[in-house]
Amino acid sequence: MPLPLAGIAWSIASWVIKDVVIKAVVLGAVFALVSELAPLVIEYLGAFISPGGLTSAFAGIPSGVWFFLDFFALDIGLPLLISAHVARFLIRRIPVIG
């Protein structure tokens, strides 16, 4: 009777190693890679964006629009949105995942 239980235990252990552990290691490596590369890409692209153009663009926004931008917390959401798009772009460029 111990032989079938050993086979079941071996199949469960091999499933855990193949599916859970390997995927956790791969996803952890992808997370570490993206979390390290995203700030570097943003810093690199920041040199090509002139702040004078952004200042003049924001100066033309009327006060009624500023109310809604502040109400919807665009100052917090826009950097999050840009970071998410950069991370999505980087993840899609990885050959195994993309």
DOFIPA-769938 format. One record per residue: x, y, z of N, C-alpha, C, O in turn; residue in three letters; residue number from 1. Coordinates in steps of 0.02 Angstrom, whole numbers. Layout:
// DOFIPA-769938
PT    n.c1    n.c2    n.c3   ca.c1   ca.c2   ca.c3    c.c1    c.c2    c.c3    o.c1    o.c2    o.c3  baba  seti
PT       X       Y       Z       X       Y       Z       X       Y       Z       X       Y       Z   Ala   NUM
...
//
This chain:
// DOFIPA-769938
PT    n.c1    n.c2    n.c3   ca.c1   ca.c2   ca.c3    c.c1    c.c2    c.c3    o.c1    o.c2    o.c3  baba  seti
PT      40     -60       0       0       0       0      42      63       0      18     114     -26   Met     1
PT     103      66      27     141     128      28     163     150     -42     178     209     -52   Pro     2
PT     166     105     -90     189     123    -157     143     173    -192     169     221    -220   Leu     3
PT      78     165    -192      36     216    -224      40     285    -190      38     336    -223   Pro     4
PT      47     285    -124      53     349     -89     118     384    -107     120     445    -113   Leu     5
PT     172     345    -116     236     375    -135     231     403    -206     260     456    -221   Ala     6
PT     195     369    -250     186     394    -318     145     458    -319     160     504    -356   Gly     7
PT      94     461    -278      53     522    -274      95     579    -246      92     636    -271   Ile     8
PT     133     565    -193     175     617    -163     227     642    -213     241     701    -217   Ala     9
PT     257     595    -251     307     614    -301     276     657    -357     307     705    -379   Trp    10
PT     216     640    -379     184     679    -432     165     748    -407     170     797    -444   Ser    11
PT     143     754    -344     127     819    -316     190     861    -308     190     921    -324   Ile    12
PT     243     830    -284     306     867    -275     334     889    -342     359     945    -347   Ala    13
PT     331     847    -392     357     867    -458     314     923    -488     341     967    -522   Ser    14
PT     249     920    -477     206     974    -502     223    1040    -468     227    1092    -501   Trp    15
PT     233    1038    -402     250    1099    -365     316    1127    -390     322    1188    -399   Val    16
PT     365    1085    -402     430    1109    -424     425    1136    -496     452    1190    -510   Ile    17
PT     391    1100    -540     388    1122    -609     344    1183    -619     363    1229    -656   Lys    18
PT     287    1185    -588     240    1240    -601     249    1299    -554     254    1356    -576   Asp    19
PT     250    1286    -491     248    1341    -443     316    1373    -434     323    1434    -440   Val    20
PT     366    1334    -419     432    1361    -403     464    1393    -465     490    1449    -461   Val    21
PT     463    1359    -521     494    1386    -582     459    1450    -603     492    1499    -621   Ile    22
PT     393    1451    -602     357    1512    -621     371    1569    -573     377    1626    -594   Lys    23
PT     376    1554    -508     390    1606    -459     460    1635    -471     470    1696    -464   Ala    24
PT     508    1594    -487     576    1618    -500     577    1660    -564     608    1713    -565   Val    25
PT     545    1637    -616     544    1674    -679     508    1741    -671     534    1792    -693   Val    26
PT     450    1741    -639     414    1804    -629     451    1851    -582     448    1912    -590   Leu    27
PT     485    1824    -533     526    1866    -489     584    1898    -526     600    1957    -515   Gly    28
PT     615    1860    -571     669    1888    -612     643    1942    -659     675    1993    -669   Ala    29
PT     585    1931    -689     555    1981    -734     537    2044    -695     549    2099    -719   Val    30
PT     509    2036    -635     493    2094    -594     555    2133    -575     555    2195    -579   Phe    31
PT     608    2098    -556     670    2132    -538     700    2168    -598     725    2224    -591   Ala    32
PT     697    2137    -656     723    2168    -717     684    2231    -735     714    2283    -750   Leu    33
PT     619    2226    -733     577    2284    -752     584    2340    -700     586    2398    -718   Val    34
PT     587    2322    -636     592    2374    -584     660    2409    -587     665    2466    -564   Ser    35
PT     711    2376    -613     776    2408    -620     781    2448    -686     813    2500    -687   Glu    36
PT     750    2423    -739     757    2456    -804     709    2514    -814     725    2561    -850   Leu    37
PT     650    2512    -784     601    2566    -795     626    2634    -772     618    2682    -810   Ala    38
PT     657    2641    -713     683    2708    -696     739    2730    -742     746    2790    -755   Pro    39
PT     780    2683    -765     834    2702    -811     807    2727    -877     833    2775    -906   Leu    40
PT     756    2695    -902     725    2716    -966     692    2784    -957     697    2827   -1001   Val    41
PT     658    2794    -902     625    2858    -890     677    2914    -883     667    2969    -908   Ile    42
PT     731    2899    -849     785    2949    -842     817    2964    -909     833    3022    -924   Glu    43
PT     826    2913    -950     856    2923   -1016     810    2963   -1061     834    3008   -1097   Tyr    44
PT     746    2949   -1060     699    2985   -1103     686    3056   -1077     667    3100   -1116   Leu    45
PT     697    3068   -1013     687    3134    -985     734    3186   -1015     717    3245   -1017   Gly    46
PT     792    3165   -1039     839    3212   -1069     815    3237   -1136     835    3291   -1158   Ala    47
PT     771    3201   -1169     747    3221   -1235     682    3261   -1233     661    3288   -1284   Phe    48
PT     652    3265   -1175     590    3303   -1168     607    3370   -1138     636    3374   -1084   Ile    49
PT     590    3423   -1174     607    3490   -1149     553    3514   -1101     494    3510   -1117   Ser    50
PT     572    3538   -1043     522    3563    -995     489    3628   -1018     435    3644    -995   Pro    51
PT     522    3665   -1063     492    3727   -1087     428    3715   -1126     380    3753   -1121   Gly    52
PT     427    3662   -1167     367    3645   -1205     310    3624   -1160     252    3642   -1172   Gly    53
PT     326    3586   -1108     274    3565   -1061     247    3625   -1021     187    3628   -1007   Leu    54
PT     291    3671   -1003     270    3729    -965     222    3772   -1006     171    3795    -980   Thr    55
PT     239    3782   -1069     195    3823   -1111     128    3786   -1125      76    3818   -1132   Ser    56
PT     131    3720   -1129      69    3683   -1141      23    3686   -1080     -38    3695   -1087   Ala    57
PT      51    3681   -1020      10    3685    -959     -13    3756    -944     -63    3765    -909   Phe    58
PT      23    3806    -970       3    3875    -957     -61    3892    -995     -97    3938    -974   Ala    59
PT     -77    3857   -1048    -136    3871   -1087    -199    3837   -1062    -253    3846   -1091   Gly    60
PT    -194    3798   -1008    -253    3763    -981    -293    3811    -938    -265    3841    -892   Ile    61
PT    -358    3818    -951    -399    3864    -910    -409    3838    -839    -398    3779    -825   Pro    62
PT    -431    3882    -795    -438    3864    -724    -493    3813    -712    -488    3773    -665   Ser    63
PT    -545    3813    -753    -598    3763    -746    -574    3692    -759    -596    3645    -727   Gly    64
PT    -528    3686    -806    -499    3620    -821    -451    3600    -765    -448    3541    -747   Val    65
PT    -414    3648    -738    -368    3633    -683    -406    3604    -623    -381    3561    -587   Trp    66
PT    -467    3629    -612    -507    3604    -556    -518    3529    -563    -508    3491    -516   Phe    67
PT    -537    3507    -623    -551    3436    -633    -487    3394    -634    -486    3337    -612   Phe    68
PT    -432    3424    -658    -368    3388    -656    -347    3377    -583    -321    3323    -566   Leu    69
PT    -356    3427    -541    -341    3419    -471    -390    3373    -436    -371    3334    -392   Asp    70
PT    -453    3377    -455    -505    3335    -424    -492    3261    -437    -501    3219    -393   Phe    71
PT    -471    3244    -498    -457    3175    -516    -385    3154    -502    -364    3100    -522   Phe    72
PT    -347    3197    -467    -279    3183    -445    -235    3162    -503    -201    3110    -501   Ala    73
PT    -235    3202    -555    -194    3187    -614    -120    3191    -598     -80    3158    -630   Leu    74
PT    -101    3231    -548     -31    3236    -530      -3    3170    -501      57    3159    -503   Asp    75
PT     -47    3128    -476     -26    3062    -451     -38    3008    -504       5    2965    -514   Ile    76
PT     -93    3012    -539    -112    2960    -587     -71    2960    -650     -58    2907    -678   Gly    77
PT     -52    3019    -675     -15    3022    -738      54    2989    -734      71    2951    -779   Leu    78
PT      94    3002    -682     157    2966    -677     148    2890    -669     188    2851    -695   Pro    79
PT      95    2869    -634      81    2798    -629      64    2768    -696      86    2712    -713   Leu    80
PT      25    2804    -735       5    2781    -801      66    2775    -848      72    2726    -885   Leu    81
PT     109    2825    -846     169    2823    -889     214    2766    -868     240    2730    -911   Ile    82
PT     224    2756    -803     266    2701    -780     237    2633    -800     274    2588    -818   Ser    83
PT     171    2627    -797     139    2564    -816     148    2551    -890     159    2493    -910   Ala    84
PT     143    2602    -932     153    2592   -1003     225    2575   -1020     238    2534   -1064   His    85
PT     273    2605    -985     343    2589    -996     356    2517    -975     391    2480   -1009   Val    86
PT     329    2496    -917     338    2427    -894     306    2378    -943     335    2326    -957   Ala    87
PT     247    2394    -969     214    2350   -1017     255    2345   -1081     261    2291   -1110   Arg    88
PT     284    2401   -1103     326    2400   -1162     387    2356   -1151     406    2317   -1195   Phe    89
PT     419    2362   -1093     478    2322   -1079     462    2248   -1073     500    2206   -1096   Leu    90
PT     406    2232   -1042     387    2162   -1034     372    2130   -1102     388    2072   -1113   Ile    91
PT     342    2167   -1146     325    2139   -1212     387    2128   -1255     384    2091   -1304   Arg    92
PT     442    2160   -1238     504    2152   -1276     544    2091   -1254     593    2074   -1286   Arg    93
PT     524    2059   -1199     558    1999   -1176     535    1941   -1220     475    1929   -1226   Ile    94
PT     582    1906   -1252     563    1855   -1301     520    1799   -1274     476    1774   -1310   Pro    95
PT     530    1778   -1213     493    1721   -1186     421    1740   -1171     376    1699   -1180   Val    96
PT     409    1803   -1149     343    1823   -1127     304    1857   -1182     245    1842   -1192   Ile    97
PT     336    1903   -1220     303    1946   -1268     262    1910   -1318     232    1942   -1361   Gly    98
//
